[in-house]
């Protein structure tokens, strides 16, 4: 069973992370209490991969902001993140989920319009 609602799962699919990596990150931050049915070695390998990806994301943001490809402190991204944070524990009708995902996708496409 997944620890995430459909909206979060769709965002994860489009992110650089797998659902398992997000679970591991949240477990390390003590934001999710979940046990993994994998060996300690596999868990720590995935943890290292997750940390490396987070580091890469920060370097990517720094680079793209420095080159004026993306806006620094984008209000749009902050507002979307706040809304998703509010919705992360909610359940929605499939129609509402589709509408929310569609709004997020359209907003991201507008931001990426290079």
N, C-alpha and C positions, 0 to 999 in steps of 0.2 A: 504494500500500500504506500502511496506517495505521501510525503509530508507537505505537499504544496497543492494549492488550488490550480485550476486550469489556466488562469491568467499568469500566475508565476511560472508554471510549466512552459507556457508559450514564450515567455521572456527568456527563460533559461535556454530553450532550444535555439534562440537567436543570439545567445551570448557566446562567449568563449569557453564557458564552463559546462560540465555535465551536471546532471541533477545530483549525482553522488558527490561530486566535488563541492557543490554548494552546501550539501548536508554536512560534509566534513568541515568546511569553513565555519558554518554555524555551530557545529559541535565544539570546535576549538574556541570559539568566542563565547561558549556557554549559552548559546541562544537556542539550542536544540538538543534535546536529550534523546539520543538514538544509539542503538547498538548495531554495529555492522558485522555481518557474517563473513568476515574475511580475516586472514592472518594479520598479525601485528605488522609484519613486513610489508604486506600489500597496503595496509592502512597508511603507514608512514610514507610509503612511496607516493600514494595518492595525495597525502597531505603536502609533501614536497612539491608535487606538480601544481597543486592549487596555489601554494605560496608563490611559486615561480610565475604563474599566470597573473596573479594579482600584481606582482612587481612589474610585469610586462604591460599591464593595463595602465599603471601609473606613468611609466615611461612613455607610453603611447599618448596619453593625455597631455603630458608635458610637451612632447614634440609637436602634436597637432595644434595645441594652443600657442606655442611659441611661433609656429609658422602661420598663424592666423587662419588655420583651416577650420577650427571650431572655436566658438566664442568662450572666453573665460567666464566662469561663474554664470553659465547660461540659466536664466530664470526658467525657461521651458523645461529643461532637464530636471531642475530642482523640483518644480511643481509636479512633473510626472512621477518622479521618485517618491514624493510625499504622498501622492494619491495611491500609488501602488502599495506603499507601506500601510496605508489605512485599509486597503482592500486585501492584504495578504492573508488574513485569517478568516475572511468572509467567504460565504458561498453565494453564488449568483445563478440566476436562471441561464440556460445556454444562450438565449438571445442576448441577455445583458453582457455575458462574457464575450460573445462575438463582437458586440458593439465596442466594448472597452478595448479589446485587442485591436480592433480596426482603428480606433482613434490613436492608440499608441503607435501602431505601424505607420499610419499616415504622418504623424508628427515626426517620427524618426526619419522617414523618407524626405520630408521637407527640410529637416536639419542637415541631411546628407547631400542635398541637392547641390552638387559641386559644379 
